[in-house]
Amino acid sequence: MRSIRRQMSLAVGIAAGLVILFGGLGVFLTLRIALRNQFDASLRTKAEALVIASDVDEEEDEFEIDFDVQSFAGFGSTSPGDYFEVRTRDGEVVESSPSLGNGELPTPPGFDSEAEGYAMLLLPDNVEGRAHWRTFTPAEDRDHGFRDLRIIVASDLGRLRRTLRVAAITIGSFGVVGLVVSLALLRYVVGAGLSPLQRLADDVQRIDVRKLARRLDVEDLPTELAGVGEKLNELLGRLEATFARERRFSSNAAHELRTPLAELKAMAELGAAWPEEMTPEHLAEMLEAIGDLETLIEKLALLARAEGGSQGVPEPIDLEAVLAECIDRRNSEIESRRLRVELRVEPGRFLCDPVLFRAVAGNLVDNAVAYSPEGSVVRIEASAGCIRVVNEAPDLNEEDVERLFERFWRKEGVRADGRHSGLGLSIVRSSAEFLGGGCRAALEDGRLCIEVLWSS
């Protein structure tokens, strides 16, 4: 299983290691260039000092350099590793450092073609060195033949390399120590930074599916996780409500199915024990119980289809004709209870699932007709994409409105009426949502207003 802490520590550790590595390498290369430039500047300074100290002895017609200046510049006999030579245009050595003894410096590359330059060469003690040469004419030369002399100044690179070696070891040591310290700090910082996430994960793990009343503590969560915690609490609340609703649904479904089944069983037992008692009236009662059971099963099947997303073939729907058909189907009850239905429909056709749409329209009309007081008015307004049904509902309150679309819910005292299962508005809501819309209910001055929207 992947760990965010391990991944972050590894990624940031590698990044820190690369930064330290390339940073140290950059510092070392910069230091090496600076020391090399300083070394070259030192060679140039020594050459300039020797040039300034050079002179021509007019009496003996000889070129010479003050020995004190030589010693001051570091070319005494006790200073191995530093050398110089002065040569004429013909290559004759006219002056050299005591450190050379009877030896000579090798001619650097480019010496014959360039008036001034730097080059690497092998020194007399068989160590690698660096040389600088330049062309000059002594200040006191008066046609003595010492014009365009070449001075070569060379020094051993051993000290420079030892300095660079010490610098490399120092930078590497500090880099390793810095990396170790950085990793330790990184582990602590990442652990501290991810601790709220770990606490949130632990809280989620402690949630028991049988006890969904538990909520996550979001007060101490950082801003980045507060939204996650709040959304999880919201989902837990919805799950708790859904599970409670499902438990009520199971209990109510069992109750609704038990009643007609118990009636059928009693009638069948009666017929088996006393066949002569099975009169046409008893058979009619059995058929009525079977009809109630069939109606309930059909509603459950329709509800399952709407909630399961079973797609039907869209067909052209005549809104006015469908609503008129639903009203005609309840016409006898409308007349017996002296209800007046006002229908206002914008004519037109649209494509929709015919089964689900008729379930929406039929259950809306059935609900309004069944629960409206005698002699009241039921108003139905419809257009392509919306149906609005308004009827008087003196027995409902705001708390009841919130539960209208819950399966098997009915106002206290209605359960005794076997014609209504409490599934009508649940079917309306599920069907409307499947059709790309939704529904809402509200109480307006004692009237219940149910509005259904869908995608036409």
C-alpha positions in Angstrom: 0.0 0.0 0.0 1.4 3.4 -1.0 2.0 5.9 1.8 1.7 9.7 1.1 4.3 10.3 3.9 6.8 7.8 2.4 6.2 9.2 -1.2 6.6 12.8 -0.1 9.7 12.0 2.0 11.3 10.1 -0.8 10.4 12.7 -3.4 11.5 15.7 -1.3 14.6 13.8 -0.1 15.7 13.1 -3.6 15.0 16.7 -4.6 17.0 17.9 -1.6 19.8 15.5 -2.4 19.9 16.8 -6.0 19.9 20.4 -4.8 22.7 19.8 -2.4 24.7 17.7 -5.0 24.4 20.3 -7.8 24.7 23.2 -5.3 27.9 21.7 -3.9 29.2 21.0 -7.4 28.4 24.5 -8.5 30.2 26.0 -5.5 33.2 23.7 -6.1 33.4 24.6 -9.8 33.0 28.3 -9.0 35.7 28.1 -6.4 38.0 26.2 -8.8 37.6 28.9 -11.5 38.2 31.6 -8.9 41.3 29.9 -7.6 42.6 29.3 -11.1 42.0 32.9 -12.0 43.8 33.9 -8.8 46.6 31.6 -9.6 46.9 33.1 -13.1 46.8 36.6 -11.6 49.6 35.7 -9.2 51.8 34.5 -12.1 51.1 37.7 -14.0 51.9 39.8 -11.0 55.2 37.9 -10.5 56.1 38.4 -14.1 55.3 42.2 -13.9 57.4 42.5 -10.8 60.4 40.8 -12.5 59.9 43.0 -15.6 60.0 46.1 -13.5 63.1 44.9 -11.6 64.9 44.0 -14.8 67.9 46.0 -15.9 70.9 46.1 -18.3 74.4 46.5 -17.0 75.9 48.9 -19.6 79.5 48.3 -18.5 79.4 44.6 -19.0 76.4 44.6 -21.4 74.5 42.0 -19.4 70.8 41.6 -18.5 70.1 41.1 -14.9 67.2 41.1 -12.3 67.7 42.3 -8.8 68.1 39.3 -6.6 66.2 40.9 -3.7 63.2 41.3 -6.0 63.5 37.7 -7.1 63.4 36.5 -3.5 60.5 38.9 -2.7 58.6 37.4 -5.6 59.2 33.9 -4.4 62.0 32.8 -6.7 64.7 32.3 -4.1 66.7 29.1 -4.0 64.7 27.9 -1.0 61.4 28.2 -2.9 61.0 25.0 -5.0 58.1 24.8 -7.3 58.4 28.4 -8.6 60.5 29.1 -11.7 61.2 31.8 -14.2 63.3 32.3 -17.3 64.1 35.2 -19.6 64.8 34.4 -23.2 65.9 36.4 -26.2 64.2 36.2 -29.6 66.6 33.5 -30.5 65.7 31.4 -27.6 68.8 32.0 -25.6 68.3 32.0 -21.8 69.7 35.3 -20.4 68.3 34.9 -16.8 66.7 32.2 -14.8 65.5 31.6 -11.3 67.9 29.9 -8.8 65.3 27.1 -8.3 66.1 25.9 -11.9 69.7 25.3 -11.2 71.3 24.2 -14.5 68.0 23.1 -15.9 65.6 24.9 -18.2 61.8 25.3 -18.5 60.2 23.5 -21.4 58.8 25.7 -24.0 55.0 26.2 -23.4 52.6 25.6 -26.3 52.0 28.8 -28.2 55.1 30.5 -26.8 56.6 31.1 -30.3 53.4 32.4 -31.9 51.8 34.6 -29.2 53.3 37.6 -27.4 51.5 36.7 -24.2 49.6 33.8 -22.8 49.1 30.9 -20.3 49.8 27.2 -20.7 50.1 24.0 -18.8 53.6 22.4 -18.8 55.7 19.8 -17.0 58.1 21.4 -14.5 61.7 20.2 -14.0 60.7 18.2 -10.9 58.3 16.2 -13.1 55.1 17.8 -11.6 52.5 19.5 -13.6 52.6 23.3 -13.5 51.2 26.4 -15.1 53.2 29.0 -16.9 52.6 32.6 -18.0 54.8 34.4 -20.5 54.9 37.9 -21.9 57.2 40.0 -24.2 59.0 43.0 -22.8 62.0 45.3 -23.4 64.0 46.5 -20.4 63.6 50.2 -19.6 67.4 50.9 -19.7 68.0 49.0 -22.9 69.9 51.3 -25.4 70.5 49.1 -28.4 72.2 46.4 -26.3 70.3 43.7 -28.1 67.8 43.0 -25.3 64.7 44.0 -27.1 61.6 41.8 -27.2 62.7 39.5 -24.4 60.4 36.8 -23.3 59.8 36.1 -19.6 58.3 32.8 -18.6 57.0 32.4 -15.0 55.8 28.9 -13.9 54.5 27.5 -10.6 53.7 24.1 -9.3 49.9 23.4 -9.3 50.2 21.1 -6.2 49.2 23.8 -3.7 46.2 24.8 -5.8 45.1 21.2 -6.1 45.6 20.5 -2.4 43.4 23.6 -1.7 40.8 22.3 -4.1 40.9 18.9 -2.6 40.4 20.3 0.9 37.5 22.4 -0.5 35.9 19.4 -2.1 36.2 17.3 1.0 34.8 20.2 3.1 31.9 20.9 0.7 31.2 17.1 0.4 31.2 16.7 4.2 28.9 19.6 4.8 26.7 18.3 2.0 26.4 14.9 3.5 25.8 16.3 7.0 23.3 18.8 5.5 21.5 16.0 3.7 21.2 13.8 6.8 20.0 16.7 8.9 17.6 17.7 6.1 16.2 14.2 5.8 15.6 14.1 9.6 13.9 17.5 9.6 12.0 16.5 6.5 10.7 13.4 8.2 9.5 15.5 11.1 8.0 18.3 9.0 6.2 15.9 6.7 4.9 13.9 9.6 3.7 17.0 11.4 2.2 18.4 8.2 0.3 15.2 7.4 -0.8 14.5 11.0 -4.2 16.2 10.4 -4.7 13.9 7.4 -3.7 10.9 9.5 -6.2 11.9 12.2 -8.9 12.3 9.6 -8.1 8.9 8.2 -8.2 7.4 11.7 -11.5 9.0 12.4 -13.0 7.7 9.1 -11.7 4.2 9.9 -13.5 4.3 13.3 -16.8 4.9 11.7 -19.1 1.9 12.2 -21.7 1.3 9.5 -24.1 0.3 12.2 -23.7 3.6 14.0 -23.8 6.3 11.4 -24.6 9.0 13.9 -20.9 9.6 14.5 -19.4 12.7 12.9 -15.9 13.8 12.1 -14.4 16.7 14.1 -13.6 19.4 11.6 -12.8 22.2 13.9 -9.0 21.4 14.2 -8.6 20.5 10.5 -6.5 22.8 8.3 -8.2 24.7 5.5 -7.3 22.1 2.9 -9.0 19.3 4.8 -11.9 21.2 6.3 -13.9 20.9 3.1 -13.3 17.2 2.9 -14.3 16.7 6.5 -17.5 18.8 6.1 -18.4 16.9 2.9 -17.8 13.5 4.6 -20.1 14.6 7.5 -22.7 15.6 4.9 -22.5 12.3 3.3 -22.7 10.5 6.6 -25.8 12.4 7.4 -27.3 11.5 4.1 -26.3 7.9 4.5 -27.9 7.8 8.0 -31.1 9.3 6.7 -31.1 6.9 3.7 -30.5 3.8 5.9 -33.2 4.9 8.2 -35.6 5.4 5.3 -34.6 2.0 3.9 -35.4 0.4 7.2 -38.8 2.1 7.3 -39.3 1.0 3.7 -38.6 -2.6 4.5 -40.9 -2.6 7.5 -43.7 -0.8 5.6 -43.4 -2.9 2.5 -43.6 -6.1 4.7 -46.7 -4.6 6.4 -48.4 -3.6 3.1 -47.8 -7.0 1.6 -48.8 -8.9 4.7 -52.3 -7.4 4.8 -53.6 -8.6 1.4 -51.7 -11.9 1.8 -53.3 -12.5 5.2 -56.7 -11.8 3.7 -56.1 -14.2 0.9 -54.8 -16.9 3.2 -57.8 -16.6 5.5 -60.3 -16.8 2.6 -58.4 -19.8 1.1 -58.4 -21.6 4.4 -62.1 -20.9 4.7 -62.7 -22.3 1.3 -60.7 -25.4 2.0 -62.4 -26.1 5.3 -66.0 -25.3 4.1 -66.3 -25.4 0.4 -70.0 -24.7 0.5 -69.2 -21.3 2.1 -67.3 -20.0 -1.0 -70.0 -17.8 -2.3 -69.5 -15.3 -5.2 -69.2 -12.5 -2.5 -66.2 -14.3 -1.0 -64.6 -14.7 -4.4 -65.1 -11.0 -5.1 -63.4 -10.2 -1.9 -60.5 -12.4 -2.9 -60.2 -10.8 -6.3 -60.2 -7.3 -4.6 -57.4 -8.4 -2.3 -55.5 -9.8 -5.3 -56.1 -6.5 -7.1 -54.7 -4.5 -4.1 -51.7 -6.8 -4.0 -51.1 -6.5 -7.8 -51.4 -2.7 -7.6 -48.9 -2.5 -4.8 -46.4 -4.8 -6.6 -46.8 -2.7 -9.8 -46.0 0.4 -7.9 -43.0 -1.2 -6.3 -41.8 -2.3 -9.7 -42.3 1.2 -11.2 -40.4 2.7 -8.3 -37.6 0.2 -8.8 -37.5 1.1 -12.5 -37.4 4.8 -11.9 -34.7 4.5 -9.2 -32.7 1.9 -11.2 -32.5 4.1 -14.3 -34.2 1.6 -16.7 -34.4 3.6 -19.9 -37.5 3.3 -22.0 -38.0 4.3 -25.6 -39.0 8.0 -25.8 -42.3 8.7 -27.6 -44.2 11.9 -28.5 -46.3 12.9 -25.5 -49.5 15.0 -25.8 -49.5 16.7 -22.4 -53.2 17.8 -22.5 -54.4 14.4 -23.5 -52.4 12.6 -20.8 -53.7 14.9 -18.1 -57.3 14.7 -19.3 -57.0 10.9 -19.3 -55.7 10.9 -15.7 -58.6 13.1 -14.6 -61.2 11.0 -16.4 -59.9 7.9 -14.6 -60.7 9.5 -11.2 -63.9 11.2 -12.5 -66.3 9.1 -10.4 -64.4 10.0 -7.2 -64.3 13.7 -8.3 -68.0 13.8 -8.7 -68.8 11.9 -5.5 -66.7 14.3 -3.5 -67.9 17.3 -5.4 -64.4 18.4 -6.4 -63.8 21.0 -9.1 -60.7 20.5 -11.3 -59.3 23.5 -13.1 -56.9 22.4 -15.9 -54.7 24.9 -17.7 -52.3 23.4 -20.3 -50.1 24.9 -22.9 -50.7 22.6 -25.9 -47.8 20.9 -27.5 -45.9 17.7 -27.9 -42.5 16.5 -26.6 -40.5 13.3 -26.5 -40.4 11.5 -23.2 -40.5 8.0 -21.6 -44.3 7.4 -21.7 -44.4 5.0 -18.8 -42.6 7.2 -16.4 -44.3 10.4 -17.5 -47.8 8.8 -17.1 -46.7 7.6 -13.7 -45.8 11.2 -12.8 -49.0 12.7 -14.1 -51.3 10.0 -12.8 -49.9 10.0 -9.3 -50.0 13.8 -9.0 -53.7 13.8 -10.0 -54.4 10.8 -7.7 -52.8 12.4 -4.7 -54.6 15.7 -5.2 -58.0 14.1 -5.7 -57.6 11.6 -2.8 -56.5 14.1 -0.2 -58.4 17.3 -1.1 -61.4 18.2 1.2 -64.9 17.7 -0.2 -66.1 20.6 -2.4 -62.6 22.1 -2.8 -60.8 23.1 -6.0 -57.8 21.3 -7.6 -55.8 23.5 -9.9 -53.5 21.8 -12.5 -51.1 24.0 -14.6 -48.9 22.3 -17.2 -46.5 23.1 -20.0 -43.7 21.2 -21.8 -41.3 20.6 -18.9 -43.4 21.5 -15.9 -46.6 20.3 -14.1 -47.9 22.3 -11.1 -50.7 20.9 -8.9 -52.4 22.9 -6.1 -55.0 21.6 -3.7 -56.2 22.4 -0.2 -54.4 20.5 2.5 -55.7 21.7 5.9 -54.3 18.7 7.8 -50.6 19.1 6.7 -47.9 21.2 8.3 -44.4 22.1 7.3 -42.9 19.0 8.9 -45.3 16.8 6.9 -44.2 18.5 3.7 -40.6 17.4 4.2 -41.7 13.8 4.3 -44.2 13.8 1.5 -41.9 12.1 -1.0 -40.8 9.4 1.5 -41.9 5.9 0.5 -44.9 4.5 2.4 -45.3 7.7 4.4 -48.8 8.8 5.1 -50.3 11.2 7.5 -51.5 9.5 10.7 -54.9 8.0 10.3 -54.7 7.4 6.5 -53.1 4.0 6.7 -56.5 2.4 7.3 -57.5 3.4 3.8 -56.3 0.4 1.8 -56.5 2.2 -1.6 -53.4 4.2 -0.9 -50.0 2.7 -0.3 -48.0 5.8 0.3 -45.8 5.2 -2.8 -47.4 7.7 -5.2 -45.2 10.8 -4.6 -42.1 8.7 -4.2 -42.7 7.4 -7.7 -43.2 11.0 -8.8 -39.9 12.1 -7.4 -37.9 9.2 -8.6 -39.4 9.3 -12.1 -38.9 13.1 -12.4 -35.2 12.7 -11.4 -34.7 10.0 -13.9 -36.2 12.2 -16.6 -33.6 14.9 -15.8 -35.6 17.1 -13.5 -36.9 17.1 -9.9 -39.9 18.0 -7.8 -40.6 20.3 -4.8 -43.5 20.8 -2.5 -44.6 23.8 -0.4 -47.5 25.0 1.7 -49.1 28.2 0.6 -51.9 29.6 2.7 -53.2 26.1 3.6 -52.8 24.8 0.0 -50.3 22.2 -1.0 -48.4 23.1 -4.1 -46.4 20.3 -5.8 -44.3 21.3 -8.8 -42.5 18.8 -11.1 -39.9 19.7 -13.6 -38.3 17.5 -16.2 -36.1 17.8 -19.3 -38.3 17.9 -22.4 
